[in-house]
Amino acid sequence: MKVWSAQPAWAALLALVMTAAAYAGPSAECPAGAGAGDAGPAGAAAMADVGGGGGSALGVFASKLLDTSDFPPRWQCGNWTALNGWLHIVSDIAIWVSYLTISAALIVLVMRRRDFPVPRILWLFASFVLLCGLTHGMEAVIFWWPAYRLAGLLKFVTAVVSLVTVVALAQVLPRLLHFRSPEELEHEVETRTAELRKTNEALEAARVDAEGATQAKSQFLANVSHELRTPMTAILGYSEMLLRDEVAADQKHNAVATIDRNGRYLLQLLNDILDLSKVEAGKLTIDAAPFNPVELVEDVLTLLRSRANEKGLTLRAEFSEQLPRRVMSDTTRLRQVLVNLVGNAIKFTDKGGVTIRVRTIVDGPNALEFEIQDTGIGIRPSALRELFQPFSQVDTSSTRRSVGTGLGLALCRRLCRMLGGDIHVESIPNHGSVFRFQITTTAANQEPLVTATGLQDESREARDGSSNPTRLAGMRLLLAEDNPDLQALIAAMLRKQGAEVDLADNGQLAVESAWEAAEANKPYQVVLMDMQMPIMDGVDATRTLRARGYRGPIVALTAAAYQADREKLIEAGCDDVETKPVQRGRLLVAIERWGEGVSDKSEAAGRETAAGRH
């Protein structure tokens, strides 16, 4: 089987076309013999060329491409009238001009719009339209110049370009069908414009909020600076006067009390800032423990009564008929909320008084409701909305009557929510305010409800018992503290209570002293261990003692107030943790709790330790 190359195939196709034209005889339009006399010989020659090979036929065709001797002009073929002939000529010329214009427009479009999605199709379509126009133009020229071979070649090229255009269109047609309509594009533009508008509005709102937050924080820093400098002025001023002995003897107690009061205020301010930061970070935990609600409220009244007395205000509590004897909740956080709210009520009240009401909520989950009512200046309605926001204050002017950081109420709301409730306020300017909050509780040990009178009696008994000073007489204590001022202060405090106190300046000395005392069967009842010391810190010292088998109580003294820090110290081997600044009452209670009855046990433990050592 013979395989033809491309060139003989095309030559055979052209030869076949020319042979068919040559043997077709004279055109029906042409008169007999008008240019037909040469048809027979030409056809014979064409057949001879085919017989001799496609290459010679193609060569003959190319050599006679512009030869018009074989054909007469179209005017001479048939019975053309002037009207009929010129109708064809003018139409072909008009089509040629139109096609030429269309192709030129397409080319300009492709050249200037480089972003057109399918430029190849436009190029092919422009070429196809241009060739179609040339074909029509050639039809008009043939009326005078019968270049039929050139016209045929032109039609052949047009056919090839047409087929290529069809194939290209078939390839891109699915893509073109997915092009969106102008209506769809317009809708998308409108949608994106609306989204952009919303985004811009959100960004503008965020900018305004950020500026507001920045302004609030700047105001907060200014308030904190004021709140720090004001008590520090009193503390440093009275301290300097006391050191220079410039205070009269009858005024020294007042000077020391002023220093103590301002120092406690600074501590409370620091605690509020730290607590709010822990709440915001989600690191503040709730430690539930049983407590007497009446006792808690009366403790708050006792703490704040001096402030109320200084302003001539009444401060009292009212309890509902029945309250749980003991309930479970976080007393530290609840006391913090009560102290803050009652303190604010006293601060903004000039006459009248402040009342605390406590009642149980029985128509829902077990809960206690606290209500703090004052007869103060009240809060304007426009300020209620921002009242519980951090750093915000009711009055931010420089002439305001009371200064604060703007953290107290924000912290109160967060603590109330962590305790299972919430806080609300009602206020009438110049008539007073009512703050009301609830906390979820459970009765401790399922103790029954008792009358408020009975609870108050129990509370008084508990306070009377706790008012007795802690007795540390006969106790041997080891204080490991590197700060000489704190070392002297705490040692004096403990010795005042009758304790024997030994000192250690670092963790290594604390380990040696505690171990030697245990070996000598004279162990310390309690070791007070500072956590940050030179040579060996308190954590390593505690671990070292526990690793050696030391079983005596170790109470950590640390400035780290986070629950995670407490857990870390307990895990290291400490029995309890007391945070700095050291509060005398709490420290003495902790020593009494851990040292009570430890003497005999510690001596036994010391004998066991010594036996194990030897």
GUBAZA-522772 format. One record per residue (C-alpha): x, y, z; residue in one letter. Coordinates in steps of 0.1 Angstrom, whole numbers, plus 5000, padded with zeros to 4 digits. Each point is the difference from the previous one (the first is absolute). Layout:
N
XYZA...
END
This chain:
614
500050005000M501550334988K500150295025V499650344983W501950305012S498150325007A501250184968Q498949734974P496749985018A499350384997W501349984964A497649724992A497150205015L500850314980L500549794968A496749835005L498350345004V501650144969M499349694979T496450005010A499850374990A501749934967A497849714990Y496850165012A499750174966G499250364994P498150195027S496350034995A500550375001E502650004973C499049984963P501349704981A503650044991G500550315021A503249905018G498949644999A502149904971G503049975023D498249815026A500549664985G503850034995P500350155035A498149715015G502149764980A503150175013A498749995035A499349634998M503449954986A501550195029D498049785024V501249694983G503550135001G499950095037G498350245023G503250225002G499850104963S496350085003A500750235030L502850164981G497850074970V497450145023F502450235017A501650114967S496750094985K498550155033L499750354984L499649884964D496550104987T500449874964S498049695008D496950185011F498050294986P498950295022P496749945017R498350274979W500649774971Q498549705016C496249974995G497550284992N500950255027W498050325000T501550315014A497650015029L500649645009N503850024997G500350325019W497749875027L502549725007H503050234997I498750275024V498849745025S503349825001D501950325003I497750125029A500549675017I503750024995W500250355016V497749905029S502049685007Y503350204998L498650265025T498849725024I503349835000S501950335005A497750075030A500749665015L503750044996I499950345017V497949855028L502549725006V503050244999M498550255024R498349765024R502749775011R497849875028D497549844977F499549645012P500249834966V502250214977P500949704978R496349964989I499950374991L503149974979W498649704982L496750164995F501650324986A502049794975S496949804990F498050324994V502950164981L500349704977L496349994994C500150364990G502949934976L498149724985T497050234992H502450264987G501549744977M496649914987E499550364989A503550014983V499349694980I497550194979F503050174984W503049785010W499149635000P502749885025A497949695010Y503049815013R500950295024L496350025010A499949625007G503250025021L498550285020L496949815007K502049705010F502050205025V496750155013T498749655005A503049895020V499950315022V496249945005S500649645011L502850115024V497650275014T497349745006V502449775019V501250295021A496450115008L499149645010A502950015025Q499150335016V496249984998L499549845035P502250275015R498150284981L496649855012L501150065036H500750374995F497750205021R497450234985S500250385005P497149975025E501949745020E503250214999L498050305012E498549805028H503449875011E501450364999V497150125022E500549715024T503750065003R499450375004T497549935028A502549765016E502850264997L497750265015R499349775030K503749935004T500850374999N497250065026E501449725022A503550144997L498850345009E498149865030A503149815010A502150324996R497650195022V500049725026D503849984999A500250385005E497449975028G502049715016A503250204997T498450305016Q498549795027A503349835007K501850345000S497450125025Q500549685020F503750055001L499550365011A497649895027N502449725012V502850255002S497850225021H498849715021E503649895006L501650345006R497350125024T500349735026P503849984994M500250375009T498349935033A502249695007I503350164992L499050335016G499049855033Y503049764999S502450284996E498450205028M500149705023L503749944992L500850365008R497949985031D497950294988E496749855010V498650085034A499649715024A496250025000D500050004962Q502449704993K497249755002H498050204974N503150024978A500649635001V496349934994A500250224969T503049814987I498249675006D496850114984R501750144968N502249694998G496949775001R498450224973Y503049964978L499949625005L496350004991Q500750204969L502749764989L497749705007N497250154979D502450064970I501449645003L496649845004D498550184970L503049894979S499549645011K496350024992V500750144966E502649724994A497649735013G502549905028K497950105030L498649705018T497149965024I500949815032D496749915017A500049945038A497250005027P499350325018F497450185021N498450274978P499050225030V503549985014E501550104966L497750314997V500750115036E503749974993D499650234971V498050255022L502749985027T502750074974L498250314985L498250145030R502850245008S499650164965R496350045005A500550155035N502450264987E497350134977K497249965025G498249734981L498149705012T501249664989L497849705007R498949664987A496649844996E499649634996F496949804987S498249795025E501749674990Q503549964987L502249684996P502249945030R503049954978R500350024962V502749914975M501650284979S503250194996D500050235031T503150194989T498450114967R496650065017L501650225027R501950184972Q496750094982V498350115033L502950215011V500250174966N496250074998L499650115036V503250214998G498750184969N496650065017A501850165029I502250204977K497150164980F497750055030T500150325021D496949965021K497749725010G501649654999G500749674983V498149685005T500949654990I497149754995R500549624997V497349764990R499749654985T498549944966I497749705001V498250024967D503049874980G503549865005P501450035036N501350365002A500550295023L499150354990E501950305014F498750364997E502050315009I497950315002Q501350355007D498550355002T502850164981G500350224969I498849734976G501149934964I498650184969R498349774975P502550074972S502849875022A498349675009L500849844967R503850035004E500049955038L501449645000F502650064972Q503749985010P501750345004F496750194997S498850255027Q496850185006V501850335002D503350054981T500450375006S502950145020S497650155025T498349675009R499449945037R501449655002S502949844981V500349644990G501549774974T496749904984G500849635007L497949925030G496549964984L501549834969A501649755023L496949965021C497949904969R502649754989R500249845034L496349985004C499749824967R502749765011M498149945032L497049894979G498050335000G500150354988D499750365012I497550284992H499550355011V497150245004E500750375007S498350335002I502250314999P500150185034N498049725017H502449715001G500749664984S499349645005V502549734989F498549655000R501949684992F499549635003Q502449715005I499249634996T500649805032T499549655015T499349935036A503049865017A499449655014N496350054993Q499650205031E496450135005P498850364997L500250195033V498750355009T502250304994A500050075038T501649665007G502650064973L500950335015Q500549845034D502349744985E501950284982S500650195032R501249695017E502449934972A501350365000R500550005037D502049674998G502150134972S500750335017S502349835025N503650054990P501949704985T502249855026R503449894987L501749975034A502449705001G500149964962M503449984981R499850154966L502550034972L499750314977L501849984967A499950354985E502850194982D498550355002N501350155033P497050235004D497549734996L502149765021Q500150255029A496250084997L498849644999I502449895027A498850285023A496449924992M500549645010L502150065030R497350245013K497749705001Q502549805021G501649794973A503749914998E501250104965V503249904982D501150174968L501549884967A501150244973D499749754971N498649664991G503249815006Q500350135036L496249925005A500649634989V503049975023E498250165030S496849804996A501949674996W502450065029E497050085022A498249684990A503249795006E500350165035A496449895007N499150375003K498150064968P498350324991Y496350005003Q499750204967V502550114974V499150334983L501749984966M500450304976D500049884964M502550244985Q503449995017M503749994990P502149694998I497049775002M496450124995D497149885022G498749754974V503349824998D500450025038A496649855006T500649724975R503449935016T498549965034L497249784988R502449784981A502049955032R496849895018G499250325019Y496449995011R499550325019G497550274987P501450254975I498050314992V501150194969A500350385000L499750144965T498950304980A498649774972A496250025004A498949784971Y498349665006Q502549834978A502950135021D498249875031R499649664985E503750004990K501050075036L497749735014I501449754975E503550095010A499249905036G498650315018C497149945023D498550354996D500650334982V499850355014E500250294975T501950325005K499550265013P499749785031V496850065020Q500649965037R496749835008G500149754971R503749915007L499449945037L496949784992V502049804976A502849945024I497649905028E498249774976R503149814988W501950035033G497249895023E500849665014G503049964978V502650015027S499749645011D499549884964K503050204988S502249865028E499049654990A500650094963A503450145011G500949675017R499049814969E502050234979T503149975022A499649625001A499849994963G503050224997R502149795023H
END
